Amino acid sequence: MNPTTRRVFTLIELLVVIAIITILAAILFPVFAQAREKARTASCLSNVKQFALSTLMYVQDYDETFPQSVDCVSGCMADPLGRGGIIVPGSNAVVETVYSLMMPYMKNVDILVCPSQRPGVDFVATIAPIGLRLTTTFRYASYGINFALFQDPGLPPGLFDADPVIALAAVSEPVTTTMFYDTRYDRPGANAKRTAEGCPLLGATSVFGWDNFPGDSRHSDGFNVGFVDGHAKFYNKKGTIPGTSPSGAITVPTYRLPCDLSGVPGGTADT
């Protein structure tokens, strides 16, 4: 053999190498994707926990009482008993929410956004059909609130006395009472995903309520949940959170994952 002759790869050898690389990529890429999602899930869980702890700091500063889900800033109807402004849908009133109220305690708007759901739910666009405006403190958030825990005594008119704010001492099961959780916004009539998940269908008038904000299983078929005692935990979308609520003559589970994460165990179901 001529010592200057170079050894070259044959076409078959090149194809074998390419095939091996392709097989390795097919094996490793899903592993890398799962590792990235694990990291995002952990970061999201930290966000939920910080959100819950910030809320507990607020509660301690305000006579151990949870804030309203939505409160009037300007343009609201005066309450004759002087308990606060009554928010009238369609009035173009400016309101603030639990999210904005917690900002002085969190000091970082990014805590409201899950790394797996950027930029998050656009709450400015979400409440626009109701005829209300948000303060400029925040716009996007990835986490839903427990509507039964954060009441709304000023919304809607006529139900002021039905939804008083809740004291921390009134929560008998803080370890299993939800505060915040991974969510999405389901628009009225958008029922394809809800049907697949076994959730009640939304009517055309369902614009902004607990049923518009189900648990969003964006983390490997599950989501993160923060609780009143300050801890946060991952739940599978088919998991269960302990707690029951009266419904007529029977008791029913307070929470039905992933459809309903609002409610206070022992309190009224589906609120």
The 8 nearest C-alpha neighbors of each residue, nearest first, counted from 0:
[[1, 2, 4, 3, 5, 6, 7, 8],
 [0, 2, 3, 4, 5, 6, 7, 8],
 [3, 1, 4, 0, 5, 6, 7, 8],
 [2, 4, 1, 5, 0, 6, 7, 8],
 [3, 5, 1, 2, 6, 0, 7, 8],
 [6, 4, 7, 3, 2, 1, 8, 0],
 [5, 7, 4, 8, 9, 3, 2, 1],
 [8, 6, 5, 9, 4, 10, 12, 13],
 [9, 7, 12, 13, 10, 6, 11, 14],
 [8, 10, 12, 11, 13, 7, 14, 6],
 [9, 11, 13, 12, 14, 8, 15, 7],
 [10, 12, 14, 9, 13, 15, 8, 16],
 [13, 11, 15, 9, 14, 10, 8, 16],
 [14, 12, 10, 16, 15, 11, 17, 9],
 [13, 15, 17, 11, 12, 16, 18, 10],
 [14, 16, 18, 12, 13, 17, 19, 11],
 [17, 15, 19, 13, 18, 14, 20, 12],
 [18, 16, 14, 20, 19, 15, 21, 13],
 [17, 19, 15, 21, 16, 20, 14, 22],
 [18, 20, 16, 22, 21, 17, 23, 15],
 [21, 19, 23, 17, 22, 18, 24, 16],
 [22, 20, 18, 24, 19, 23, 17, 25],
 [21, 23, 25, 19, 24, 20, 18, 26],
 [24, 22, 26, 20, 25, 21, 27, 19],
 [23, 25, 21, 27, 26, 22, 28, 20],
 [24, 26, 22, 23, 27, 28, 21, 29],
 [27, 25, 23, 24, 28, 22, 29, 30],
 [26, 28, 30, 24, 29, 25, 23, 31],
 [27, 29, 31, 30, 24, 25, 26, 32],
 [30, 28, 32, 31, 27, 33, 26, 25],
 [29, 31, 27, 33, 28, 32, 34, 26],
 [30, 32, 34, 28, 29, 33, 35, 27],
 [33, 31, 29, 35, 34, 30, 28, 36],
 [34, 32, 36, 30, 35, 31, 29, 37],
 [33, 35, 31, 37, 32, 36, 30, 38],
 [36, 34, 32, 38, 33, 37, 31, 39],
 [35, 37, 39, 33, 38, 34, 40, 32],
 [38, 36, 40, 34, 35, 39, 33, 41],
 [37, 39, 35, 41, 36, 40, 42, 34],
 [40, 38, 36, 42, 41, 37, 114, 43],
 [39, 41, 37, 43, 38, 42, 36, 44],
 [42, 40, 44, 38, 43, 39, 37, 45],
 [41, 43, 39, 45, 44, 40, 38, 46],
 [42, 44, 46, 40, 113, 45, 41, 39],
 [45, 43, 41, 47, 46, 42, 223, 40],
 [44, 46, 42, 48, 43, 47, 49, 41],
 [47, 45, 43, 110, 49, 44, 48, 50],
 [48, 46, 50, 44, 45, 49, 225, 51],
 [47, 49, 51, 45, 231, 50, 46, 225],
 [50, 48, 52, 46, 51, 47, 53, 45],
 [49, 51, 47, 53, 48, 52, 46, 54],
 [52, 50, 48, 54, 49, 53, 229, 225],
 [53, 51, 55, 49, 54, 229, 50, 48],
 [54, 52, 56, 50, 104, 55, 51, 49],
 [53, 55, 57, 51, 56, 52, 58, 101],
 [54, 56, 58, 52, 57, 53, 59, 51],
 [57, 55, 53, 59, 54, 58, 52, 60],
 [56, 58, 54, 60, 55, 59, 61, 53],
 [59, 57, 63, 55, 64, 61, 56, 60],
 [58, 60, 63, 56, 57, 61, 62, 55],
 [59, 61, 57, 58, 62, 56, 63, 64],
 [62, 60, 58, 63, 59, 64, 57, 65],
 [61, 63, 64, 59, 60, 58, 166, 65],
 [64, 62, 58, 59, 167, 61, 166, 65],
 [65, 63, 166, 58, 62, 167, 165, 61],
 [64, 66, 58, 165, 166, 149, 164, 67],
 [67, 65, 149, 68, 64, 97, 164, 58],
 [68, 66, 149, 150, 151, 69, 70, 164],
 [67, 69, 149, 97, 96, 151, 150, 66],
 [70, 68, 96, 67, 95, 151, 94, 97],
 [71, 69, 95, 94, 67, 96, 72, 153],
 [70, 72, 94, 84, 73, 86, 75, 93],
 [71, 73, 94, 93, 95, 70, 74, 75],
 [74, 72, 93, 75, 92, 71, 94, 84],
 [73, 75, 92, 93, 76, 91, 72, 90],
 [76, 74, 86, 84, 85, 73, 92, 71],
 [75, 77, 85, 84, 86, 78, 87, 74],
 [78, 76, 84, 85, 79, 75, 83, 81],
 [77, 79, 81, 80, 84, 83, 85, 82],
 [80, 78, 81, 77, 82, 83, 76, 84],
 [81, 79, 78, 82, 83, 77, 84, 159],
 [80, 82, 78, 79, 83, 77, 84, 85],
 [83, 81, 80, 78, 84, 79, 77, 153],
 [82, 84, 81, 78, 85, 77, 153, 71],
 [83, 85, 77, 75, 76, 78, 71, 86],
 [84, 86, 153, 76, 75, 78, 77, 87],
 [87, 85, 75, 154, 153, 84, 71, 76],
 [86, 88, 90, 89, 85, 156, 75, 155],
 [89, 87, 129, 130, 90, 131, 86, 91],
 [88, 90, 130, 91, 129, 87, 131, 92],
 [89, 91, 92, 88, 87, 130, 131, 74],
 [92, 90, 131, 130, 89, 132, 93, 74],
 [91, 93, 74, 131, 90, 75, 73, 132],
 [94, 92, 132, 73, 72, 133, 131, 134],
 [95, 93, 71, 72, 133, 70, 132, 134],
 [94, 96, 70, 69, 134, 133, 99, 71],
 [97, 95, 69, 98, 99, 68, 100, 70],
 [96, 98, 100, 68, 99, 101, 69, 66],
 [99, 97, 96, 101, 100, 102, 137, 111],
 [98, 100, 102, 101, 96, 97, 136, 95],
 [101, 99, 97, 98, 102, 96, 103, 95],
 [102, 100, 99, 104, 98, 103, 97, 105],
 [101, 103, 105, 99, 104, 106, 100, 98],
 [104, 102, 106, 101, 105, 100, 99, 107],
 [103, 105, 102, 53, 101, 106, 56, 57],
 [104, 106, 102, 107, 103, 53, 101, 50],
 [107, 105, 102, 103, 104, 108, 101, 110],
 [108, 106, 105, 109, 110, 102, 111, 103],
 [107, 109, 110, 111, 106, 137, 102, 105],
 [110, 108, 111, 112, 107, 113, 46, 140],
 [111, 109, 46, 108, 112, 107, 50, 105],
 [110, 112, 140, 109, 108, 141, 142, 113],
 [113, 111, 141, 140, 109, 110, 119, 114],
 [112, 114, 43, 116, 115, 141, 117, 111],
 [115, 113, 116, 39, 117, 112, 43, 42],
 [116, 114, 113, 117, 39, 217, 218, 40],
 [117, 115, 113, 119, 114, 118, 141, 112],
 [118, 116, 119, 114, 115, 113, 112, 141],
 [117, 119, 116, 139, 112, 120, 140, 121],
 [120, 118, 141, 117, 140, 139, 116, 112],
 [119, 121, 139, 140, 141, 122, 183, 184],
 [122, 120, 139, 124, 123, 138, 125, 119],
 [121, 123, 125, 124, 138, 120, 139, 126],
 [122, 124, 125, 121, 126, 138, 133, 127],
 [123, 125, 127, 122, 121, 126, 128, 120],
 [126, 124, 122, 123, 127, 121, 128, 207],
 [125, 127, 129, 128, 124, 123, 131, 122],
 [126, 128, 124, 130, 129, 125, 131, 123],
 [129, 127, 130, 126, 125, 124, 131, 206],
 [130, 128, 126, 127, 88, 131, 89, 206],
 [129, 131, 89, 91, 127, 128, 88, 90],
 [132, 130, 91, 92, 127, 129, 126, 93],
 [133, 131, 93, 92, 91, 94, 127, 123],
 [134, 132, 94, 93, 95, 123, 135, 131],
 [133, 135, 136, 95, 94, 93, 132, 137],
 [134, 136, 137, 133, 138, 99, 95, 132],
 [137, 135, 134, 99, 138, 102, 133, 108],
 [138, 136, 135, 139, 99, 108, 134, 98],
 [137, 139, 122, 123, 121, 140, 135, 136],
 [140, 138, 121, 119, 120, 122, 137, 118],
 [141, 139, 111, 119, 112, 120, 142, 138],
 [142, 140, 119, 112, 113, 120, 182, 111],
 [143, 141, 181, 180, 182, 140, 179, 144],
 [142, 144, 182, 180, 179, 212, 181, 141],
 [145, 143, 179, 146, 178, 142, 180, 261],
 [144, 146, 261, 178, 148, 147, 177, 149],
 [145, 147, 149, 148, 261, 144, 209, 150],
 [148, 146, 262, 270, 145, 149, 261, 150],
 [149, 147, 145, 146, 150, 165, 263, 262],
 [150, 148, 68, 67, 146, 147, 66, 145],
 [149, 151, 67, 164, 68, 162, 148, 147],
 [150, 152, 67, 153, 154, 68, 162, 69],
 [153, 151, 159, 162, 163, 154, 150, 160],
 [152, 154, 85, 151, 159, 86, 155, 84],
 [155, 153, 86, 151, 156, 152, 85, 159],
 [154, 156, 158, 153, 157, 86, 87, 159],
 [157, 155, 158, 154, 85, 159, 87, 153],
 [156, 158, 159, 155, 160, 154, 161, 153],
 [159, 157, 161, 160, 156, 155, 162, 154],
 [158, 160, 152, 153, 161, 157, 162, 156],
 [161, 159, 158, 162, 163, 152, 157, 153],
 [162, 160, 158, 159, 163, 152, 157, 151],
 [161, 163, 152, 150, 160, 151, 159, 164],
 [164, 162, 152, 160, 161, 150, 165, 151],
 [163, 165, 150, 67, 65, 162, 166, 66],
 [166, 164, 65, 64, 163, 167, 148, 169],
 [165, 167, 64, 169, 168, 63, 65, 164],
 [166, 168, 169, 63, 170, 64, 165, 65],
 [167, 169, 166, 170, 171, 63, 165, 64],
 [170, 168, 166, 167, 171, 165, 172, 64],
 [171, 169, 168, 167, 172, 173, 166, 263],
 [170, 172, 169, 173, 168, 264, 265, 167],
 [171, 173, 174, 170, 175, 176, 264, 263],
 [174, 172, 227, 176, 228, 175, 170, 171],
 [173, 175, 228, 172, 176, 226, 227, 230],
 [174, 176, 173, 172, 241, 177, 226, 240],
 [177, 175, 173, 226, 227, 263, 174, 172],
 [176, 178, 226, 225, 179, 227, 145, 175],
 [177, 179, 226, 145, 225, 144, 227, 176],
 [180, 178, 144, 225, 143, 224, 142, 177],
 [179, 181, 224, 142, 143, 223, 182, 225],
 [182, 180, 142, 215, 222, 214, 223, 141],
 [181, 183, 215, 214, 142, 143, 213, 212],
 [182, 184, 212, 215, 120, 185, 213, 141],
 [183, 185, 212, 211, 186, 120, 182, 213],
 [186, 184, 211, 189, 212, 183, 187, 190],
 [185, 187, 189, 188, 184, 206, 211, 205],
 [188, 186, 203, 205, 189, 201, 202, 206],
 [187, 189, 201, 203, 202, 190, 186, 200],
 [190, 188, 186, 187, 191, 185, 201, 192],
 [189, 191, 193, 188, 192, 200, 194, 201],
 [192, 190, 194, 193, 189, 195, 188, 196],
 [193, 191, 195, 194, 190, 196, 189, 198],
 [194, 192, 198, 190, 196, 195, 191, 197],
 [193, 195, 197, 191, 192, 196, 190, 198],
 [194, 196, 192, 193, 197, 191, 198, 190],
 [197, 195, 193, 194, 198, 192, 257, 258],
 [196, 198, 194, 195, 193, 199, 258, 192],
 [197, 199, 193, 258, 196, 194, 200, 195],
 [200, 198, 201, 197, 193, 194, 258, 210],
 [199, 201, 190, 198, 202, 193, 194, 188],
 [202, 200, 188, 187, 205, 190, 199, 203],
 [201, 203, 205, 204, 188, 187, 200, 206],
 [202, 204, 187, 188, 205, 201, 206, 186],
 [205, 203, 202, 206, 187, 201, 188, 207],
 [206, 204, 187, 202, 203, 201, 207, 208],
 [205, 207, 204, 187, 208, 186, 211, 129],
 [208, 206, 211, 205, 209, 126, 125, 210],
 [209, 207, 210, 211, 206, 205, 212, 146],
 [208, 210, 211, 212, 146, 261, 270, 207],
 [209, 211, 212, 208, 213, 259, 258, 201],
 [212, 210, 185, 208, 209, 184, 207, 213],
 [211, 213, 184, 210, 209, 183, 182, 143],
 [214, 212, 258, 182, 259, 257, 215, 210],
 [213, 215, 182, 257, 181, 258, 216, 180],
 [216, 214, 182, 181, 217, 183, 213, 222],
 [217, 215, 221, 220, 222, 218, 236, 214],
 [216, 218, 215, 220, 219, 221, 222, 115],
 [219, 217, 221, 220, 216, 222, 40, 36],
 [218, 220, 221, 217, 216, 36, 222, 235],
 [221, 219, 216, 218, 236, 235, 217, 222],
 [220, 222, 235, 216, 236, 218, 234, 219],
 [221, 223, 216, 234, 181, 233, 218, 215],
 [222, 224, 233, 180, 232, 181, 44, 234],
 [223, 225, 180, 232, 231, 179, 233, 226],
 [224, 226, 231, 179, 178, 47, 48, 230],
 [227, 225, 177, 178, 229, 228, 176, 230],
 [226, 228, 173, 229, 176, 178, 177, 174],
 [227, 229, 173, 174, 226, 230, 176, 175],
 [230, 228, 227, 52, 226, 51, 48, 231],
 [229, 231, 226, 228, 225, 48, 232, 227],
 [232, 230, 225, 48, 224, 226, 44, 47],
 [231, 233, 224, 223, 234, 225, 230, 44],
 [232, 234, 223, 222, 224, 221, 235, 231],
 [235, 233, 221, 222, 238, 223, 236, 232],
 [234, 236, 221, 238, 237, 220, 222, 233],
 [235, 237, 221, 257, 238, 256, 220, 216],
 [238, 236, 235, 256, 257, 239, 234, 221],
 [239, 237, 235, 236, 234, 256, 240, 257],
 [238, 240, 241, 256, 237, 255, 254, 234],
 [239, 241, 254, 242, 175, 238, 256, 255],
 [242, 240, 175, 239, 243, 252, 253, 254],
 [243, 241, 264, 253, 252, 240, 175, 244],
 [242, 244, 252, 253, 264, 251, 265, 250],
 [243, 245, 265, 253, 250, 266, 268, 251],
 [246, 244, 250, 249, 267, 247, 251, 268],
 [247, 245, 249, 250, 248, 268, 251, 244],
 [246, 248, 249, 245, 250, 251, 267, 244],
 [247, 249, 246, 250, 245, 251, 244, 267],
 [250, 248, 246, 247, 245, 251, 244, 243],
 [249, 251, 245, 244, 246, 243, 252, 248],
 [250, 252, 243, 244, 253, 245, 246, 249],
 [253, 251, 243, 254, 242, 244, 255, 250],
 [254, 252, 243, 244, 242, 264, 268, 262],
 [253, 255, 260, 252, 259, 256, 240, 261],
 [256, 254, 259, 258, 257, 260, 252, 253],
 [257, 255, 258, 236, 259, 237, 254, 238],
 [256, 258, 214, 236, 213, 259, 255, 237],
 [259, 257, 213, 256, 198, 255, 214, 260],
 [260, 258, 255, 254, 261, 213, 256, 257],
 [259, 261, 254, 145, 262, 255, 256, 258],
 [262, 260, 145, 146, 259, 147, 209, 270],
 [261, 263, 147, 270, 253, 268, 145, 264],
 [262, 264, 266, 176, 265, 147, 148, 253],
 [265, 263, 242, 243, 266, 244, 253, 262],
 [264, 266, 244, 243, 263, 245, 267, 242],
 [267, 265, 263, 244, 264, 268, 245, 262],
 [266, 268, 244, 245, 270, 269, 265, 246],
 [267, 269, 244, 270, 253, 262, 266, 246],
 [270, 268, 262, 267, 261, 259, 253, 209],
 [269, 147, 268, 262, 261, 146, 267, 209]]
